[in-house]
């Protein structure tokens, strides 16, 4: 849930109640501007007036945020709806890290030995020869836990070299991502420019867009839920343990194969997907497209200019929202920087299963332990018996003396 929307809704409800209470006994309008002329408002303390004005400011920002969310979401839906053959839309996102060494019956020792793996998803939306919209899912897995631009570049490079992408000969490529820093950065902007130069002879149009903060849920999240369900069914149904990255890929492919068999019997479309394992190391430096104000825009595209390409001066054009007519141009300026970020490793695959067995040392330990427990218990029991006998004897002697 978006925290901006949640705060905005609560504040709007509170402000509406305040305005309603103020104007229940006068003829003024229901806005804060008209409330300023209300006698009841004028007699309030200055700090109370500031609180109301601040609430109005929060509501105004919330409404702008909500309108921006609707504009970007509508732009995405319109692009998918009006998609033509030869055009492709990529939707990108990272999943919460997956865990290895998970099984139906989780032992205590294996619970604390669970390497993690990154899952990165790219959904490719295109039209086939029959003018039907199709979805192809690229599932990337890696032991690198850094969710950054370099990871995204490596994954996209795999796609751009894949036959499944090349065979369509796309002339328009559009990217949609959430507003996180691993997508909205200058390193990825330079990568798109670099790819544009490589495909310039084919006149490929490239643009990238961002959903509004707090509203980045997309097709990838639906895919993530589907993958989680497949892995849970695989481990629960077959009581198998996912020990390596290859096990995750095999499990997904096995479950999807069964789903496709059922879809074939029902004459339904196949599940189109590819599972890829990424292995790489971070370079010591990076190239970035150096321009200011990247956080203020939600749409970017590369200006098509043959002279600029020849002179290696490609410019990026941006707009606040995807369908805005007003644009801003940034000159081509590349800067080489050191990559200070270190690679976060998800640790090695599980190669040796933990076997549920007792060795001689453990057996000896358990024998001594339970022998001591038995000795302690028996000695305590004997002490209680002796204590009870002595107490009974004392009672009998006292009783005998009373009768005497």
C-alpha positions in Angstrom: 0.0 0.0 0.0 1.2 3.5 -0.9 2.1 5.5 2.3 1.4 8.8 0.5 -2.1 7.7 -0.5 -2.8 6.3 3.0 -1.7 9.5 4.7 -3.6 11.6 2.1 -6.9 9.7 2.6 -6.8 10.0 6.4 -5.9 13.7 6.3 -8.6 14.4 3.7 -11.2 12.7 5.9 -10.1 14.7 8.9 -10.1 18.0 7.0 -13.5 17.3 5.5 -14.9 16.8 9.0 -13.3 20.1 10.2 -14.6 22.1 7.2 -18.1 20.6 7.6 -18.2 21.5 11.3 -17.1 25.0 10.6 -19.5 25.7 7.8 -22.6 24.1 9.3 -23.7 27.4 10.8 -22.7 29.8 8.0 -23.1 30.5 4.3 -19.5 30.2 3.3 -18.2 27.6 0.9 -16.5 24.4 1.9 -13.0 25.2 0.8 -10.1 26.3 3.0 -9.8 29.6 1.0 -13.4 30.5 1.8 -12.9 29.3 5.4 -10.3 32.0 5.9 -13.2 34.6 5.8 -15.3 32.7 8.3 -15.5 34.3 11.7 -15.2 31.0 13.5 -11.8 30.4 11.8 -10.6 33.9 12.6 -11.0 33.4 16.3 -8.9 30.2 16.3 -5.4 30.2 17.8 -2.7 30.7 15.2 -1.2 27.2 15.8 -4.6 25.7 15.1 -4.9 27.7 11.9 -1.4 26.4 10.8 -2.4 22.8 11.5 -5.5 23.2 9.3 -3.4 24.8 6.5 -0.8 22.0 6.8 -3.6 19.4 6.4 -4.9 21.2 3.3 -1.3 21.2 1.9 -1.1 17.4 2.5 -4.4 16.9 0.8 -3.3 19.0 -2.2 -0.1 17.0 -2.6 -2.0 13.7 -2.2 -4.4 14.7 -5.0 -1.5 15.6 -7.3 0.2 12.3 -6.5 -3.0 10.3 -7.1 -3.5 12.1 -10.5 0.1 11.4 -11.5 -0.4 7.7 -10.6 -3.5 7.6 -12.8 -1.8 9.3 -15.7 1.2 6.9 -15.8 -1.0 3.8 -15.3 -3.3 5.0 -18.1 -0.3 5.7 -20.4 1.0 2.1 -19.8 -2.4 0.6 -20.5 -2.8 2.7 -23.6 0.5 1.6 -25.0 -0.3 -2.1 -24.4 -3.8 -1.6 -25.9 -2.5 0.2 -29.1 0.6 -2.0 -29.5 1.5 -2.8 -33.1 3.5 -5.5 -34.8 7.2 -4.7 -34.6 6.8 -2.9 -31.3 7.7 -4.4 -27.9 7.1 -3.3 -24.3 9.4 -4.6 -21.5 8.2 -4.5 -17.9 11.1 -5.0 -15.4 11.2 -5.7 -11.6 13.1 -7.5 -8.9 11.5 -10.1 -6.6 12.1 -10.6 -2.9 15.2 -12.9 -2.7 14.5 -16.6 -2.9 15.9 -19.0 -0.3 17.6 -22.4 -0.9 17.5 -25.4 1.3 13.8 -25.1 2.0 11.7 -28.2 2.4 8.3 -29.3 3.6 9.7 -30.6 6.9 12.3 -28.0 8.0 15.0 -29.2 10.4 16.5 -26.8 12.8 20.1 -27.0 11.3 19.0 -26.5 7.7 16.8 -23.5 8.7 20.0 -21.6 9.6 21.7 -22.6 6.4 19.7 -21.0 3.6 21.6 -19.3 0.9 19.7 -16.6 -1.0 19.2 -16.0 -4.7 18.1 -12.9 -6.6 15.1 -13.3 -9.0 14.8 -10.6 -11.7 11.8 -10.6 -14.0 11.4 -9.1 -17.5 8.0 -9.4 -19.2 8.1 -9.0 -23.0 4.8 -7.8 -24.5 4.5 -8.0 -28.3 2.1 -8.9 -31.1 2.5 -12.1 -33.1 1.8 -12.7 -36.8 -2.0 -13.2 -36.0 -2.1 -9.7 -34.5 -2.5 -11.2 -31.0 -0.9 -9.7 -27.9 1.5 -12.2 -26.4 3.6 -12.3 -23.2 7.0 -13.8 -22.9 8.5 -14.2 -19.4 12.2 -14.0 -18.8 13.1 -15.4 -15.3 16.6 -14.5 -14.2 18.3 -16.1 -11.2 21.7 -15.2 -9.6 23.7 -15.5 -6.4 24.5 -11.8 -6.8 22.2 -10.0 -4.3 22.8 -6.5 -5.6 19.7 -5.0 -7.1 21.4 -2.4 -9.2 21.8 -1.0 -12.7 24.7 -3.4 -13.6 22.5 -6.4 -12.8 19.7 -5.0 -15.0 22.2 -4.3 -17.8 23.5 -7.9 -17.7 20.0 -9.3 -17.9 18.9 -7.1 -20.8 22.1 -7.9 -22.7 21.2 -11.6 -22.5 17.7 -10.8 -23.9 19.0 -8.7 -26.7 21.3 -11.5 -27.9 18.6 -14.2 -27.6 16.8 -15.6 -30.6 13.4 -15.1 -29.0 14.1 -11.4 -29.2 16.1 -11.2 -32.4 13.6 -13.1 -34.6 10.9 -10.4 -34.2 13.2 -7.6 -35.5 11.5 -4.9 -33.4 11.7 -1.3 -34.5 10.3 0.2 -31.3 11.4 -0.8 -27.7 9.7 0.7 -24.6 10.6 -0.1 -21.0 8.4 0.3 -17.9 9.9 0.1 -14.4 9.1 1.2 -10.9 10.6 4.3 -9.5 13.4 2.6 -7.5 17.0 3.8 -7.7 18.2 0.5 -9.3 16.1 1.5 -12.4 16.1 5.3 -12.3 19.8 6.1 -12.6 22.3 7.6 -15.0 24.2 4.3 -15.6 21.1 2.7 -17.1 20.4 5.8 -19.2 23.9 5.4 -20.7 23.3 1.7 -21.4 20.1 2.6 -23.4 22.1 5.2 -25.4 24.8 2.6 -26.1 22.3 0.1 -27.3 20.7 2.8 -29.4 24.0 3.4 -31.2 24.3 -0.3 -32.0 20.8 -0.5 -33.5 20.9 2.9 -35.2 21.0 1.5 -38.7 17.7 -0.3 -38.1 16.2 3.0 -36.8 15.1 1.4 -33.5 13.2 3.8 -31.2 14.0 3.5 -27.5 12.1 5.0 -24.6 11.9 4.1 -20.9 9.1 5.1 -18.4 8.6 4.8 -14.7 5.5 4.2 -12.6 4.8 6.7 -9.8 6.3 6.1 -6.3 4.3 3.6 -4.3 2.4 2.4 -7.4 5.0 0.2 -9.1 2.9 -3.0 -8.9 2.9 -4.6 -12.4 2.8 -7.8 -14.4 6.1 -8.9 -12.8 4.4 -9.1 -9.4 1.8 -11.4 -10.8 4.6 -13.5 -12.2 6.4 -13.6 -8.9 3.3 -14.9 -7.1 3.0 -17.6 -9.8 6.6 -18.6 -9.4 6.3 -18.8 -5.6 3.3 -21.0 -6.0 5.1 -23.3 -8.4 8.0 -23.7 -6.1 5.8 -24.4 -3.1 3.8 -27.0 -5.0 7.1 -28.6 -6.2 8.6 -29.0 -2.7 5.3 -30.0 -1.0 4.1 -32.4 -3.6 7.3 -34.2 -4.2 8.9 -33.5 -0.8 12.0 -32.3 -2.5 14.6 -29.7 -1.4 15.8 -26.9 -3.5 19.6 -26.9 -2.9 21.0 -25.1 -5.9 20.1 -22.4 -8.3 19.8 -25.1 -11.0 17.2 -26.8 -8.7 15.1 -23.7 -8.8 15.2 -23.6 -12.6 14.5 -27.3 -12.9 11.6 -27.1 -10.6 10.0 -24.2 -12.5 10.5 -25.8 -15.8 9.1 -29.1 -14.5 5.9 -27.4 -13.2 5.4 -25.2 -16.3 5.8 -28.3 -18.5 2.9 -30.0 -16.7 0.8 -26.8 -17.0 1.5 -26.6 -20.7 0.4 -30.3 -21.1 -2.9 -29.5 -19.5 -3.3 -26.3 -21.6 -2.7 -28.4 -24.7 -5.5 -30.7 -23.8 -7.8 -27.7 -23.3 -6.6 -26.0 -26.5 -5.2 -23.0 -24.5 -2.1 -21.0 -25.2 1.2 -22.2 -23.9 3.2 -20.6 -21.1 6.0 -18.8 -22.9 9.0 -18.3 -20.7 12.8 -18.8 -20.4 14.8 -19.4 -17.2 18.3 -18.0 -17.2 21.1 -18.2 -14.5 23.3 -15.1 -14.4 26.9 -15.3 -13.3 29.1 -12.2 -13.3 31.5 -10.0 -11.4 31.4 -6.3 -10.9 33.9 -4.2 -13.0 35.9 -1.6 -11.1 34.3 1.4 -12.9 31.2 2.5 -14.7 30.0 5.0 -17.4 27.1 7.3 -16.7 25.1 9.7 -18.7 25.7 12.9 -16.7 22.6 15.1 -16.5 20.7 16.8 -13.7 17.1 16.4 -12.6 16.6 12.7 -13.4 14.3 12.2 -10.4 11.8 14.9 -11.7 10.9 13.0 -14.9 8.9 9.8 -15.5 9.6 9.4 -19.3 12.8 9.4 -21.3 13.5 8.7 -25.0 16.5 9.1 -27.3 16.4 11.8 -29.9 16.8 10.3 -33.4 19.5 12.4 -35.2 21.9 10.9 -37.7 24.4 13.8 -37.3 24.4 13.4 -33.5 25.1 9.7 -33.9 28.0 10.3 -36.2 29.5 12.9 -33.9 28.8 10.6 -30.9 26.5 13.3 -29.3 23.2 11.5 -28.7 20.8 13.5 -26.6 18.1 12.3 -24.2 14.7 13.9 -24.3 12.5 13.7 -21.3 9.0 14.7 -20.1 7.4 14.8 -16.7 4.8 12.2 -17.7 4.8 9.8 -20.6 2.1 11.5 -22.7 3.2 15.1 -22.0 3.8 17.3 -25.1 6.3 19.5 -23.3 9.8 18.0 -23.4 13.3 18.8 -22.1 16.5 17.9 -23.9 19.8 17.0 -22.2 23.1 17.1 -24.1 25.2 14.0 -24.4 27.9 14.0 -21.7 29.4 10.8 -20.6 31.4 10.5 -17.4 33.5 7.5 -16.2 33.2 6.8 -12.4 34.6 4.3 -9.9 32.2 1.6 -8.9 32.4 1.8 -5.1 29.7 -0.8 -4.5 30.8 -4.3 -3.5 29.1 -7.4 -4.7 26.7 -9.0 -2.1 27.1 -12.8 -2.4 24.2 -15.1 -1.7 26.7 -17.9 -0.8 27.3 -21.3 -2.4 24.8 -23.8 -3.3 24.0 -26.6 -0.9 26.3 -29.5 -2.0 26.1 -31.8 0.9 22.7 -32.7 2.4 22.4 -32.7 6.2 21.7 -36.3 7.0 19.5 -37.1 10.0 21.8 -39.6 11.7 23.6 -40.1 15.1 27.3 -40.7 15.1 29.2 -42.4 17.9 30.2 -39.2 19.7 26.5 -38.0 19.7 25.4 -41.4 20.9 27.9 -41.4 23.8 26.8 -37.9 24.7 23.1 -38.8 24.7 23.8 -42.0 26.8 25.7 -40.0 29.4 23.1 -37.3 29.4 20.2 -39.7 30.0 22.1 -41.8 32.5 22.8 -38.7 34.5 19.1 -37.8 34.3 18.0 -41.2 35.4 20.6 -41.2 38.3 19.4 -37.7 39.4 15.8 -38.7 39.2 16.2 -42.0 41.1 18.3 -40.3 43.8 15.7 -37.5 44.2 13.0 -40.2 44.4 14.9 -42.1 47.1 15.4 -38.9 49.1 11.7 -38.2 48.9 10.9 -41.7 50.1 13.3 -41.5 53.0 12.0 -38.1 54.0 8.4 -39.3 53.9 9.3 -42.4 56.1 11.0 -40.2 58.7 8.0 -37.8 58.8 5.6 -40.7 59.2 7.8 -42.2 62.0 7.8 -38.9 63.9 4.0 -38.6 63.6 3.6 -42.1 65.0 5.9 -41.4 68.0 4.1 -38.2 68.8 0.8 -39.9 68.6 1.9 -42.7 70.9 3.2 -40.1 73.4 -0.2 -38.3 73.3 -2.1 -41.5 74.2 0.3 -42.2 77.1 
